[in-house]
Each structure stands twice: as structure tokens, then as C-alpha cells.
Amino acid sequence: MSSQKKIAIVYDWIDSWGGVERILLAFHEMFPDADFFTSYIDYDKAGWAKNFKIKTSFIQNLPDFIKKNRKLSFPLYPYAFESFNFNEYGVVISVTSSFAKAVITKPDTLHICYLLTPTRYLWLYPKQYLTGWQRLLGKPYFNKIKNWDYIAAQRPDKIIAISQTVADRCKQFYNREAQIIYLGFDINYWNDIKLKVKSEKLKVQLKSKKFYLVVSRLEPYKRVDLAVEVFNQTGKSLFIVGKGSQLGKLKQQAKLNIKFMSDITDQELALLYSQAEGLIMPQEEDFGYVSLEAQFFGCPVIAYGKGGTTETIIPNKTGIFFMAQDAMSLKQALEKYDKIKQVLKQNLKEMGIKGFDKYALDNFKNNFINQLTPISSNY
């Protein structure tokens, strides 16, 4: 790829921290001179992006109650991303689970889409995002946006999916083939954390305490409500790490055996993984980055057996699956897990770092550059 070509990286919005945001940091390492485009950035929640050269859309200037509310700002995103001008760029990389793929580029500009998933609330979980009356009143507009989203997905010159799960969805909903490059897992970073895990305050809280763990954005599609329902029934201790629109609702539902945590450091998160009985993942994941984190620290996973976690967990070796997304199925899986968890933990211990090589961040970087180089010469 010619070093003369300016590179732009486009992301839906920069307002949180998670597995995908770690990949944005990786793109910044790969292309340190790239400009980042996004609908808006919440600087209070995105200190990790302080060294990025960021250009925002008109949404940045709207009141917080609009731009930070996905339902209110929803109609604006198509206009926001179509308004960006990429005439001076030779390569545009959109990283998206919704609107960023819609950017418009010149024929001689290479547009690569790194697809996190087809837009969830349009194609996968509309009922979890909109109430009955919202779906009824908004159906004509909703269908119009679905059609627009399909058209937008035809704009990239090439689509790279984060998992086989997402590649299959891309074919199903957008009728496009996608190359697969797994999200990069920074083995060196997490290994350094493993060697110096310390949090005296948290260690005191965890001392002699048996607990299960959920690490997730608290959004409807993540189905954390299912874990709350089951642990309300069993009375077992559950720690939920994360923030999101469902936090207040989940706290109201949860009994005293369920504790909520947020804004913890990676060292504290590593300590939780290393001490937990197991990680609960009740959602259909696009990839399952958190499952890799947990397994890296010796924590087996109890996951819904559909989606990206089927690509990151070895059944009955590093975790187990429950096949119906309901309380009974999860409860039965926990009963089975309780009988074999020590074996699974020993398996992870024996597997060691080598078991994560296929997801290594260096592999992600090399694979992405290799995908980019042959076709960029044609633009």
C-alpha cells in the first residue's frame, strides 16, 4: 500500500470502552497518521482516544439529550455519515455495527468495511429496542431505514467480518461475501496484567467469596436480565460489571446477592476473572471478546450456544453452552457446570497462552494489512 495515500478510519460513535474500542487503538497503532471520523465523541468517556485526530459530524453540536439518546438521534445518523467528505483520502476503513459503512467515497478511493455486525436493531433484535407502539407507529420509517441500510452495505469495496457469525449475517442480510479476520486479542498486554494483578481493596471484598461474573454492556440485546432472573432464583452471588441503558432497570430487578460494578481498571477486571467461579454470557455475541479475556485468566464460560462465542469457546473443555435463551436452560447449564468446573479450569491452566495465538493482536494487524495491500494498488 502506498505510503502517499491518506487514510481515514470511520467509527459509529466514540462514547464508551470495550473490545471494539481496543481495536480502534490497534488501528491507530497501525495507521498513526490516519484521521478518525465519527458521528460524535463523548470526551468524558473516551479518554483512551485523546491522541486520535478526530473529525465529528453535526451531531457533535446537538444537545446531550439528543445525541446521547440512540432513539432520538436515530434518524440523523444516515445524514451524518453521508455528509463527510473523503475526497482527499486514498483509503477509508469503516469500523461499524450500524451506520459508518454508509460513507460515500469517490470511485478511486478504496473503502474497506470492518463489519462488527449488520445493524442489530434493524435486522437482529428490533423487538428488544422498540416497544409495541413504537414499532407500530414507526414501521414505515423503520422499513425505509432497513432498505437504506442494505444500500449502504453495498458501498464498501470489500467487507471484512470479525467472525464467521458476522460473515454469515452479512450474506443473509446484505447478500455480500465477507473475509474473516478475528478481533485482535492483545496477549502481551493481558499477560503483563496477569503478572502484576493487584487491588488490595478488591481482594478484601473477594476474600473467601464464591461468585459468578457478567462483564457486558448493559443493553437490551445483551440479555443480562436473563442472568439476573436466574441468580435471583438460585441465590448464588453474581457480580455484574458494566454500564448501559439497562442499568437502572436491572438494579430494580436484582436481589441482594447481585452486585453491580463499573469504572474498574483492567487489573481489577483481571482479578475478578481469576477469582470467579465462571463467566456468564447469556447473549448471542458477534464475536465474544470478553470470553477470551475470561479464559485467559483461567475463568471458564457458560454461554448461550449461538453466535460468536461458538468460535471462541471449546465446548466441555473451556466452557459450556446452553442452547435455549431462557431461565431454565441457563439454570440447567449452571448445574452441569458446577460438576465439571474444576476440570475446565485445569484445562485452561494447561492450555496456557498458546491457546490464544489464533486471536493474537499481531495476527489481526498482519492479516488486515495483507488484505488491504493487494487491492489498494488498484485504487
C-alpha positions in Angstrom: 0.0 0.0 0.0 1.4 3.3 -1.0 2.5 5.4 1.9 1.3 8.5 -0.1 -2.4 7.6 0.3 -4.1 9.4 3.2 -6.1 7.1 5.4 -9.4 7.7 7.2 -10.9 5.5 9.8 -14.7 5.8 10.5 -16.5 4.6 13.6 -20.1 5.0 14.5 -19.6 6.9 17.8 -16.9 7.2 20.4 -18.5 7.2 23.8 -17.5 4.0 25.7 -14.9 1.4 26.2 -14.9 -2.3 25.3 -13.4 -4.9 23.0 -14.1 -3.0 19.8 -12.6 0.2 21.2 -9.4 -1.8 21.8 -9.4 -2.5 18.1 -9.7 1.2 17.3 -6.5 1.7 19.3 -4.9 -1.1 17.2 -5.9 0.8 14.0 -4.3 3.9 15.5 -1.1 1.9 16.1 -1.2 0.6 12.5 -2.0 3.9 10.9 -0.8 6.6 13.4 -1.3 9.4 10.8 -4.9 8.4 10.0 -7.8 10.8 10.6 -10.7 9.4 12.6 -14.3 10.3 11.6 -17.3 9.7 13.9 -20.8 11.0 14.5 -19.8 12.3 17.9 -17.4 11.8 20.7 -18.1 11.9 24.5 -14.7 13.2 25.7 -15.6 12.4 29.3 -15.9 8.7 28.5 -13.3 8.4 25.8 -10.0 9.4 27.3 -8.5 6.4 25.5 -8.9 8.3 22.2 -7.2 11.5 23.4 -4.3 11.0 20.9 -6.6 10.4 17.9 -7.1 13.1 15.2 -10.9 13.1 15.3 -13.4 14.8 13.0 -17.1 14.8 14.1 -20.4 15.3 12.3 -23.0 17.9 13.1 -24.4 15.6 15.8 -21.5 16.7 18.0 -23.1 20.1 18.3 -26.6 18.8 19.3 -27.8 18.9 23.0 -26.7 15.8 25.0 -30.3 14.6 25.5 -30.5 14.1 21.7 -27.0 12.9 20.7 -26.7 10.5 23.7 -30.1 9.0 23.2 -29.9 6.5 20.3 -33.7 6.5 19.7 -33.9 10.3 19.4 -30.8 10.6 17.3 -31.5 7.5 15.2 -32.9 9.4 12.1 -29.9 11.7 12.0 -27.1 9.1 11.5 -27.6 8.5 7.8 -27.2 12.2 7.1 -24.3 12.5 9.5 -22.2 9.8 7.7 -23.2 10.8 4.2 -22.2 14.3 4.9 -18.5 13.5 5.4 -16.1 14.4 2.6 -13.3 11.9 1.8 -12.1 13.4 -1.4 -8.5 13.8 -0.1 -8.3 10.2 1.1 -7.0 7.2 -0.8 -8.2 4.6 1.8 -11.2 4.7 4.0 -11.7 2.0 6.7 -15.2 1.9 8.3 -15.5 0.0 11.6 -19.2 -0.4 12.2 -22.1 -2.1 13.8 -24.5 0.4 12.3 -24.1 3.5 10.2 -20.4 4.1 9.5 -20.4 1.8 6.4 -22.7 4.4 4.7 -19.9 6.9 3.9 -19.7 8.0 0.3 -16.3 7.8 -1.4 -15.0 8.5 -4.9 -14.5 5.6 -7.3 -10.7 5.9 -6.9 -10.9 5.7 -3.1 -10.6 2.2 -1.5 -13.4 1.7 1.1 -12.8 -1.4 3.4 -15.6 -2.1 5.9 -14.6 -4.0 9.1 -18.0 -5.2 10.0 -18.8 -5.8 13.6 -22.4 -6.9 12.8 -25.2 -5.9 10.5 -27.2 -3.2 12.3 -28.7 -5.0 15.3 -31.9 -3.1 15.8 -32.8 -3.3 12.1 -32.0 -6.9 11.4 -31.4 -8.9 14.6 -33.3 -7.6 17.6 -35.9 -4.9 16.7 -38.3 -6.1 19.4 -35.7 -5.6 22.1 -35.1 -2.0 21.1 -38.6 -0.7 20.3 -41.8 -1.1 22.3 -45.0 -2.3 20.6 -46.4 1.2 19.9 -43.0 2.4 18.7 -42.8 -0.4 16.2 -46.4 0.2 15.1 -46.1 3.9 14.6 -42.6 3.8 13.2 -42.9 0.8 10.9 -43.0 2.7 7.6 -39.9 4.7 8.6 -38.2 1.5 10.0 -38.7 -0.3 6.7 -37.3 2.7 4.9 -34.2 2.7 7.0 -33.7 -1.1 6.6 -33.7 -0.5 2.8 -31.3 2.4 3.2 -29.0 0.2 5.4 -29.0 -2.5 2.7 -28.0 0.0 0.1 -25.3 1.5 2.4 -23.9 -2.0 2.8 -23.2 -2.2 -0.9 -20.9 0.9 -0.8 -17.7 -0.7 0.6 -15.4 -2.2 -2.0 -14.6 -5.0 0.4 -16.2 -6.2 3.7 -14.1 -8.0 6.4 -16.2 -9.6 9.2 -15.0 -10.1 12.8 -16.2 -13.7 12.9 -17.9 -16.4 10.9 -21.1 -15.5 12.7 -20.9 -12.0 11.3 -19.9 -13.1 7.8 -23.0 -15.4 7.7 -25.2 -12.5 8.8 -23.6 -10.3 6.1 -24.5 -12.8 3.5 -28.0 -13.3 4.9 -29.0 -9.6 5.3 -26.7 -7.8 2.8 -26.1 -10.5 0.2 -22.4 -9.9 0.4 -19.5 -12.2 0.9 -17.0 -11.2 3.7 -13.5 -12.2 4.5 -13.0 -13.1 8.2 -10.4 -11.5 10.5 -11.0 -12.1 14.2 -10.8 -9.2 16.5 -7.3 -8.9 17.9 -6.6 -10.1 21.4 -3.6 -8.3 22.9 -1.9 -11.3 24.5 1.2 -9.3 25.6 -0.9 -6.6 27.3 -3.1 -9.1 29.2 -0.1 -11.2 30.2 1.6 -8.2 31.7 -1.6 -7.6 33.6 -1.7 -11.2 34.8 1.9 -10.9 36.2 1.1 -7.8 38.3 -2.6 -8.2 39.2 -3.2 -6.3 42.4 -6.1 -4.5 44.1 -5.9 -4.7 47.8 -9.4 -3.2 48.3 -11.0 -5.6 45.8 -9.0 -8.6 47.2 -10.6 -7.9 50.6 -14.1 -7.9 49.1 -13.4 -11.1 47.2 -11.7 -13.0 50.1 -13.3 -16.4 50.6 -16.2 -15.3 48.4 -17.6 -17.6 45.6 -19.2 -15.6 42.8 -20.1 -15.7 39.2 -19.4 -12.9 36.8 -21.1 -11.0 34.0 -18.9 -8.5 32.0 -21.1 -6.7 29.5 -22.6 -3.5 28.1 -25.9 -3.3 29.8 -28.1 -3.0 26.7 -31.2 -5.0 25.7 -29.6 -7.3 23.3 -27.0 -8.4 25.8 -29.8 -10.2 27.8 -28.2 -9.6 31.2 -31.8 -9.7 32.5 -31.7 -13.4 32.0 -28.7 -13.8 34.3 -30.4 -11.6 36.9 -33.5 -13.7 36.7 -31.6 -17.0 37.2 -29.4 -15.7 40.0 -32.4 -14.2 41.8 -33.8 -17.8 41.8 -30.6 -19.6 42.9 -29.4 -17.0 45.4 -25.8 -17.5 44.3 -23.5 -14.5 44.2 -23.3 -12.6 40.9 -21.1 -9.6 40.1 -22.2 -7.6 37.0 -19.5 -5.4 35.5 -20.7 -2.8 33.0 -22.7 0.3 32.2 -25.6 1.0 29.8 -29.2 2.0 29.3 -30.5 -1.0 31.2 -28.5 -0.4 34.5 -31.4 1.2 36.4 -33.9 -1.5 35.3 -31.5 -4.3 36.2 -30.8 -2.9 39.6 -34.5 -2.8 40.3 -34.9 -6.4 39.4 -31.8 -7.7 41.2 -31.9 -9.2 44.7 -29.1 -8.6 47.3 -27.0 -11.4 46.1 -26.3 -9.5 42.9 -23.7 -6.7 42.9 -23.1 -4.1 40.2 -19.7 -2.7 39.4 -18.4 -0.1 36.8 -15.4 2.0 36.1 -13.0 -0.6 37.2 -9.4 -0.9 36.0 -8.1 -3.8 33.8 -6.2 -5.0 36.8 -9.3 -5.2 38.8 -11.1 -6.9 36.0 -8.3 -9.4 35.7 -8.6 -10.1 39.4 -12.4 -10.7 39.1 -11.8 -13.1 36.2 -9.1 -15.0 38.1 -11.3 -15.4 41.2 -14.7 -16.0 39.6 -16.4 -19.4 39.6 -17.3 -18.7 35.9 -18.3 -16.1 33.4 -22.0 -15.9 32.3 -22.7 -14.8 28.7 -26.5 -15.0 28.0 -26.4 -13.1 24.7 -25.8 -14.1 21.1 -22.4 -12.5 20.6 -21.0 -11.1 17.4 -17.5 -12.4 18.4 -17.1 -12.8 22.2 -14.1 -10.8 23.1 -15.0 -10.9 26.8 -14.9 -14.7 26.7 -11.3 -14.6 25.6 -10.4 -12.3 28.5 -12.1 -14.6 31.0 -10.5 -17.8 29.6 -7.1 -16.1 29.5 -7.3 -15.6 33.3 -8.5 -19.2 33.9 -12.2 -18.5 34.1 -14.4 -20.9 32.1 -17.5 -19.6 30.4 -21.2 -20.5 30.5 -22.5 -19.1 27.2 -25.6 -19.1 25.0 -24.7 -21.6 22.3 -25.3 -19.4 19.3 -23.2 -16.7 17.7 -19.5 -15.7 18.1 -18.9 -17.5 21.4 -19.1 -20.8 19.5 -15.9 -19.7 17.8 -14.1 -18.6 21.0 -15.1 -21.4 23.5 -14.2 -25.1 23.2 -17.3 -26.9 24.5 -16.8 -29.0 27.6 -13.1 -28.0 27.6 -13.0 -24.3 28.2 -16.7 -23.7 28.8 -20.2 -25.0 28.2 -23.2 -23.8 26.2 -26.9 -23.6 26.9 -29.0 -23.9 23.8 -32.2 -22.1 24.7 -32.1 -18.4 25.7 -34.3 -18.9 28.8 -34.0 -19.2 32.5 -34.5 -23.0 32.6 -31.8 -23.7 30.1 -29.3 -21.4 31.9 -30.1 -22.8 35.2 -29.6 -26.4 34.0 -26.3 -25.3 32.4 -25.1 -23.9 35.8 -26.0 -27.2 37.5 -23.9 -29.1 34.9 -21.1 -26.6 35.1 -20.9 -26.9 38.9 -20.0 -30.6 38.5 -17.2 -30.0 35.9 -15.8 -26.5 36.6 -12.6 -27.7 38.2 -11.8 -29.8 35.1 -12.5 -26.8 32.9 -10.3 -24.6 35.0 -7.5 -27.2 34.8 -7.9 -27.4 31.0 -7.4 -23.6 30.8 -4.4 -23.7 33.0 -2.8 -26.4 30.8 -3.7 -24.6 27.6 -1.8 -21.5 28.6 -1.1 -18.6 26.4 -0.6 -20.8 23.3 -4.3 -21.4 23.1 -4.9 -17.7 22.2 -2.5 -17.4 19.3 -5.2 -17.5 16.6 -6.7 -14.4 18.1 -3.4 -12.6 18.7 -3.4 -8.8 18.0 -0.3 -9.1 15.9 -2.1 -11.7 13.7 -5.0 -9.2 13.4 -2.7 -6.4 12.2 -0.8 -8.6 9.8 -3.9 -10.2 8.3 -5.6 -6.8 7.9 -2.6 -5.3 6.2 -2.3 -8.4 3.9 -6.0 -7.9 2.9 -5.5 -4.3 2.3 -2.3 -4.3 0.3 -3.2 -6.3 -2.9 -6.4 -4.4 -3.6 -5.2 -0.9 -2.6 -2.8 -1.0 -5.6 -5.8 -0.9 -7.9 -7.1 2.4 -6.4 
